Amino acid sequence: MAFRGFRDADPLDTSVLVLQDRHRSHLVDTEQFQEVLHPRQQMRAFLSMWRMDPRIRPYVIHAGFYGIYRLGHIIIDWPLITCLVERWRPETHTFHVPVVEMTITLQDVAIILGLRIDRPTVTGTCVLDVAGLCGELLGVIPPDEALRGSAISIRWLCQQLSTPAPDADEVALQRSARGFILALMGSFLFADKKGVHVHLCFLSLLRDFTHRLIVGVVQY
Protein backbone atom coordinates (compact mmCIF):
# COMPACT_ATOMS: atom_id res chain seq x y z
CA MET A 1 0.00 0.00 0.00
CA ALA A 2 1.62 3.25 -1.16
CA PHE A 3 1.78 6.31 1.08
CA ARG A 4 2.71 9.90 0.42
CA GLY A 5 5.93 9.97 2.41
CA PHE A 6 7.66 9.52 5.74
CA ARG A 7 5.82 12.37 7.41
CA ASP A 8 2.40 11.82 5.82
CA ALA A 9 0.48 8.70 6.81
CA ASP A 10 -2.31 9.28 4.27
CA PRO A 11 -2.59 6.54 1.61
CA LEU A 12 -2.29 7.40 -2.07
CA ASP A 13 -4.95 4.81 -2.93
CA THR A 14 -8.04 4.80 -0.71
CA SER A 15 -9.78 1.90 -2.44
CA VAL A 16 -8.65 -0.45 0.37
CA LEU A 17 -8.12 1.97 3.25
CA VAL A 18 -11.64 3.32 3.08
CA LEU A 19 -11.76 4.71 6.63
CA GLN A 20 -9.20 7.45 6.11
CA ASP A 21 -11.66 10.27 6.72
CA ARG A 22 -12.28 8.85 10.22
CA HIS A 23 -8.69 7.77 10.93
CA ARG A 24 -6.55 9.46 13.56
CA SER A 25 -3.87 10.32 10.99
CA HIS A 26 -6.43 12.44 9.12
CA LEU A 27 -7.13 14.43 12.30
CA VAL A 28 -3.40 14.93 12.81
CA ASP A 29 -2.95 16.14 9.24
CA THR A 30 -5.71 18.73 9.68
CA GLU A 31 -4.23 19.79 13.05
CA GLN A 32 -7.38 18.74 14.91
CA PHE A 33 -5.54 16.28 17.15
CA GLN A 34 -1.93 16.69 18.19
CA GLU A 35 -1.60 15.47 21.78
CA VAL A 36 0.39 12.39 22.78
CA LEU A 37 -1.67 9.36 23.79
CA HIS A 38 -1.43 7.87 27.27
CA PRO A 39 -2.85 4.33 27.06
CA ARG A 40 -4.15 2.38 30.03
CA GLN A 41 -1.46 1.05 32.33
CA GLN A 42 -2.26 -0.10 35.85
CA MET A 43 0.59 -2.48 36.62
CA ARG A 44 2.45 -0.11 38.96
CA ALA A 45 -0.65 0.44 41.10
CA PHE A 46 -1.31 -3.29 41.23
CA LEU A 47 2.26 -4.18 42.26
CA SER A 48 2.30 -1.55 44.99
CA MET A 49 -1.04 -2.77 46.31
CA TRP A 50 -0.51 -6.55 46.16
CA ARG A 51 2.81 -8.19 47.01
CA MET A 52 2.74 -11.82 45.94
CA ASP A 53 2.97 -14.26 48.86
CA PRO A 54 5.86 -16.70 48.14
CA ARG A 55 3.54 -19.62 48.91
CA ILE A 56 1.32 -18.90 45.90
CA ARG A 57 4.24 -18.51 43.48
CA PRO A 58 4.13 -22.19 42.34
CA TYR A 59 0.47 -21.81 41.36
CA VAL A 60 1.14 -18.58 39.45
CA ILE A 61 4.03 -20.26 37.63
CA HIS A 62 2.03 -23.37 36.82
CA ALA A 63 -0.88 -21.30 35.50
CA GLY A 64 1.54 -19.55 33.13
CA PHE A 65 1.32 -15.99 34.49
CA TYR A 66 4.64 -15.63 36.28
CA GLY A 67 6.27 -14.10 33.19
CA ILE A 68 3.77 -11.24 33.24
CA TYR A 69 4.34 -10.69 36.96
CA ARG A 70 8.11 -10.55 36.48
CA LEU A 71 7.77 -7.92 33.76
CA GLY A 72 6.59 -5.50 36.41
CA HIS A 73 5.94 -1.88 35.53
CA ILE A 74 7.10 -1.07 32.00
CA ILE A 75 8.33 2.41 31.11
CA ILE A 76 6.60 3.12 27.80
CA ASP A 77 7.66 5.53 25.06
CA TRP A 78 4.30 7.30 24.68
CA PRO A 79 5.24 9.35 21.59
CA LEU A 80 6.32 6.12 19.87
CA ILE A 81 3.02 4.45 20.78
CA THR A 82 1.18 7.50 19.44
CA CYS A 83 3.05 7.25 16.14
CA LEU A 84 2.20 3.55 15.87
CA VAL A 85 -1.49 4.30 16.49
CA GLU A 86 -1.38 6.81 13.65
CA ARG A 87 0.05 4.09 11.40
CA TRP A 88 -2.44 1.36 12.43
CA ARG A 89 -5.09 0.54 9.84
CA PRO A 90 -8.26 -1.20 11.06
CA GLU A 91 -9.14 -2.24 7.50
CA THR A 92 -6.11 -4.54 7.23
CA HIS A 93 -5.17 -4.95 10.92
CA THR A 94 -1.60 -3.94 10.15
CA PHE A 95 0.75 -1.04 10.77
CA HIS A 96 1.43 0.82 7.52
CA VAL A 97 4.93 2.26 7.88
CA PRO A 98 6.83 3.88 4.99
CA VAL A 99 8.81 0.76 4.06
CA VAL A 100 6.54 -2.18 4.91
CA GLU A 101 3.30 -3.44 6.45
CA MET A 102 3.68 -5.16 9.81
CA THR A 103 1.54 -6.47 12.65
CA ILE A 104 1.73 -8.08 16.09
CA THR A 105 1.38 -11.86 16.12
CA LEU A 106 0.51 -14.31 18.87
CA GLN A 107 4.09 -15.53 18.66
CA ASP A 108 5.23 -12.04 19.67
CA VAL A 109 2.86 -12.19 22.64
CA ALA A 110 4.20 -15.61 23.66
CA ILE A 111 7.83 -14.50 23.48
CA ILE A 112 7.33 -11.24 25.37
CA LEU A 113 4.81 -12.36 28.00
CA GLY A 114 5.49 -16.09 28.24
CA LEU A 115 1.82 -16.95 27.62
CA ARG A 116 0.89 -20.16 25.86
CA ILE A 117 -0.79 -19.70 22.48
CA ASP A 118 -1.04 -23.27 21.21
CA ARG A 119 -3.78 -25.88 21.57
CA PRO A 120 -7.55 -25.17 21.51
CA THR A 121 -8.97 -21.69 21.91
CA VAL A 122 -10.05 -20.71 25.42
CA THR A 123 -13.78 -20.03 25.45
CA GLY A 124 -16.43 -19.43 28.07
CA THR A 125 -19.59 -17.60 29.03
CA CYS A 126 -20.27 -14.20 30.55
CA VAL A 127 -23.52 -15.40 32.13
CA LEU A 128 -22.34 -16.01 35.69
CA ASP A 129 -23.58 -17.01 39.12
CA VAL A 130 -21.32 -14.50 40.84
CA ALA A 131 -21.99 -15.60 44.41
CA GLY A 132 -21.59 -19.30 43.63
CA LEU A 133 -18.46 -18.84 41.50
CA CYS A 134 -16.68 -16.58 44.00
CA GLY A 135 -17.72 -18.71 46.96
CA GLU A 136 -16.31 -21.84 45.34
CA LEU A 137 -13.10 -20.51 43.79
CA LEU A 138 -12.22 -17.55 46.04
CA GLY A 139 -13.81 -18.63 49.31
CA VAL A 140 -15.50 -15.25 49.75
CA ILE A 141 -18.66 -13.72 48.31
CA PRO A 142 -18.27 -10.08 47.22
CA PRO A 143 -20.78 -7.50 48.49
CA ASP A 144 -22.72 -5.43 45.98
CA GLU A 145 -20.40 -2.46 46.40
CA ALA A 146 -17.44 -4.56 45.23
CA LEU A 147 -19.17 -5.43 41.96
CA ARG A 148 -19.86 -3.54 38.77
CA GLY A 149 -22.08 -5.84 36.77
CA SER A 150 -20.05 -9.05 36.41
CA ALA A 151 -16.76 -7.27 37.17
CA ILE A 152 -15.17 -7.31 40.62
CA SER A 153 -13.09 -4.69 42.38
CA ILE A 154 -9.36 -5.43 42.27
CA ARG A 155 -8.86 -3.53 45.53
CA TRP A 156 -11.49 -5.70 47.23
CA LEU A 157 -9.75 -8.84 45.96
CA CYS A 158 -6.50 -7.55 47.43
CA GLN A 159 -8.09 -6.81 50.78
CA GLN A 160 -9.60 -10.28 51.00
CA LEU A 161 -6.95 -12.53 49.48
CA SER A 162 -3.52 -10.89 49.46
CA THR A 163 -2.46 -12.14 52.88
CA PRO A 164 -3.16 -15.86 53.44
CA ALA A 165 -3.06 -17.04 57.04
CA PRO A 166 0.30 -18.43 58.27
CA ASP A 167 -1.27 -21.89 58.56
CA ALA A 168 -3.23 -21.66 55.28
CA ASP A 169 -3.84 -25.02 53.64
CA GLU A 170 -3.56 -25.80 49.92
CA VAL A 171 -7.18 -24.84 49.22
CA ALA A 172 -6.73 -21.40 50.81
CA LEU A 173 -3.47 -20.81 48.92
CA GLN A 174 -5.08 -21.76 45.63
CA ARG A 175 -7.89 -19.30 46.32
CA SER A 176 -5.36 -16.57 47.02
CA ALA A 177 -3.51 -17.48 43.81
CA ARG A 178 -6.74 -17.25 41.80
CA GLY A 179 -7.43 -13.80 43.23
CA PHE A 180 -3.88 -12.69 42.43
CA ILE A 181 -4.01 -13.94 38.83
CA LEU A 182 -7.46 -12.45 38.30
CA ALA A 183 -6.25 -9.07 39.55
CA LEU A 184 -3.14 -9.39 37.37
CA MET A 185 -5.38 -9.92 34.35
CA GLY A 186 -7.41 -6.83 35.19
CA SER A 187 -4.30 -4.70 35.72
CA PHE A 188 -2.26 -5.81 32.71
CA LEU A 189 -3.96 -8.00 30.11
CA PHE A 190 -7.55 -6.77 30.17
CA ALA A 191 -7.41 -3.42 31.94
CA ASP A 192 -10.52 -1.27 31.80
CA LYS A 193 -10.45 2.53 31.64
CA LYS A 194 -9.68 2.99 35.32
CA GLY A 195 -8.03 -0.38 35.98
CA VAL A 196 -10.03 -0.93 39.16
CA HIS A 197 -12.27 -3.84 38.11
CA VAL A 198 -11.76 -7.17 36.33
CA HIS A 199 -14.44 -9.32 34.73
CA LEU A 200 -15.26 -12.53 36.57
CA CYS A 201 -15.62 -14.48 33.32
CA PHE A 202 -11.90 -15.29 33.64
CA LEU A 203 -12.22 -16.79 37.11
CA SER A 204 -13.71 -20.11 35.99
CA LEU A 205 -10.65 -20.63 33.78
CA LEU A 206 -8.54 -20.76 36.95
CA ARG A 207 -10.52 -23.59 38.50
CA ASP A 208 -7.95 -26.36 37.90
CA PHE A 209 -4.27 -25.71 38.65
CA THR A 210 -3.25 -29.10 37.25
CA HIS A 211 -3.58 -27.65 33.73
CA ARG A 212 -1.65 -24.65 32.50
CA LEU A 213 -3.99 -22.01 31.15
CA ILE A 214 -3.68 -21.05 27.48
CA VAL A 215 -4.73 -17.43 27.11
CA GLY A 216 -3.15 -16.38 23.84
CA VAL A 217 -6.61 -16.52 22.25
CA VAL A 218 -9.64 -15.83 24.41
CA GLN A 219 -13.17 -15.78 23.00
CA TYR A 220 -16.26 -14.70 24.92
N, C-alpha and C positions, 0 to 999 in steps of 0.2 A: 504494500500500500504506500503510494508516494505521498510525501508531505512537502510543504513549502520550504522548509529549512530548519536549521538547528534551533532557532529561537521561536519559530511559529509551528504550533502543534496542529494547525488546521490541515485537513487532508485536501489534496488536489482534486481527488475524485470522491464525491459523496454518494455514489451509487450503492456502496456497501456501508459506509459509516453515515447512516441516515439520521443519527441523533445529534449531529454537530450543533444545531441551533439551541439545543438544551444541554450541551456538554460544558463542563467547567472551563475548558480551554477557551471556549467562545466568550465566556464572561470575562476571562483574564484579558483576552485580546481587546475587548471593548472597554477595559478598565472599570468594569463593574464589580470585580472581585479580585483583590490583590493580597489579602492577608494570608499568613501561613497557617496551615491546618494544625490542630492539636488533637490527634485521635485519642480514643479511650485507652487509658492505661491505669490499672488499679493494683498492679502487683506490689508496689512499694507499700501501699496502705495495708494490703493483706499480710505481707511479711512482718510488718511492724506490729500488727494486731495478733497474729497467730504464729507462735514459735512451735515448730513440729516436735512433739514428744519423741525421743529416740525409740521408744517401744513400738510406735506405729510405723517406723521407717520401713521395715520389711514388707508391710502390706502396701505401702505407697510404691515401693520398688516393684513388687510383684504385679500390681495393677498397671504398671507402665507409665506412671506420672512423675517419677523421681527426676527425670531429665528436665521437666518443666520447672520443678521446684528449684533445682540447682542453677537454672538460668538466672533466677532472682530478678531484680529490677534492671531493666535494660535502658541504657541512655540512648535515646532515639534522635536521629538527625531529622528534625521536623521539616526544614526546607526541602530536604531530599524526598521525604515522603510526599510533600505537597507537589513536587515536580512529577513524581510517579503517578499521583492521582490525575494530574493534568494529561498524562500520556496513556491512561487506562481507557480502553474502549469497551463499553458493555456489549456492543454488537458482536464482537469477536472474542471477548474475554481474554484479551492480550494487551500488553503494553506496546504502544507504537512509538518506538524511539527512532531517531534519524537513520540508524544503520540497520535495524532489524526489528522483527516482532518477537516478543518474549512473554512468558507467563510463569506463574508459580505452580509447580506440580506437587502432588502428594509425596513424591520422593524427596523434594526439598523440605517439606514439613517433617518427614520421618528423620532426615539427617539432622535438622536443626533442633527439633524438639524431642526426638527419641520415641515418638509415638508409632505404634504399629499401624500399617496401612494395608496389610494383606488379609486374605481370607474374606468371609462374607461381610456384607455391609451391616453395620449396627443400625437396628431399627427399633421403634417402640411407639408408645402412645402417649398423648398428652392428657388423656382422660384419666384422672388419678383419684384414688382414695387417700387424700393427704394424711389424715390422722392414722389410718392403718399402715400406710407405707412408712411414715416417720417412726411410728411406734415400733414397728418390726425391725427396721434397718438402722435407726438412730437411737432407739430406746427412749425417746422423748417426743411428745406431741406439741407442736408449736402453737402458741396462742394466736388469735386472729391478728393481733398487731404485728406479729412477726411474718405475716404472709401478705403477698400482693398477688392475688389470683392464685396461680399454682407455683409462684416463685417464693422462695424463703429468704429471710434476711441473713446475710453472711455474718453480720455482727452477732446476731442471736445464736447462730451455729457455733461461733467462737466462744461465746459465753457459756454455752451448754457442754461443749465437747472438747475444748482445747486442752483441758487439764484432767486427764484420767486419774482416778484414785491410785495411790501407791500400790494397793493390792488388787488392781483391776485385773479381771480374768481375760481370756482370749476374746470372748464375746464383746466385752466393754471396749477393748482395744480396737477391735474391728469396727465398732460403731464410731469410735473417735476417728479412725482412719477414713471411714466413709464421709464423715462431716468435713474432714480436712480436704479430701479430694474434691468433694462437691464445691466447697468454697474456692478451691484453686481453679476449678473450671469457671466459676462465675467471675473470678478476678483476672483471669488470663485468656482462656480460650473463648468463652462466650460472655464477655462482659457486656452489661447493658449500659445505658447512658451514664448512670451514676456509679455503677459498679458496686451496688449495695445489696442486690438480690441475685439469686441464681435459680433457674427453673428446676423443679423437682423431677422433671421427666428423666434426668440423668441418674437419679438416685437408684432406680431399679437395676441399672446396668452394673452397679457396684455390689450387687447382692452376694455374688460368689467370688471369693478371693482365690479360689483354686484355678481360675482361668484368667489369663491376662486380657484386659480389655483392649479392643481394637477400636480406636476412635478417629482414625484418619478420615473415614466417611461416616457421617451420622445423618440419618434421615428420620424426620418426624412429620 
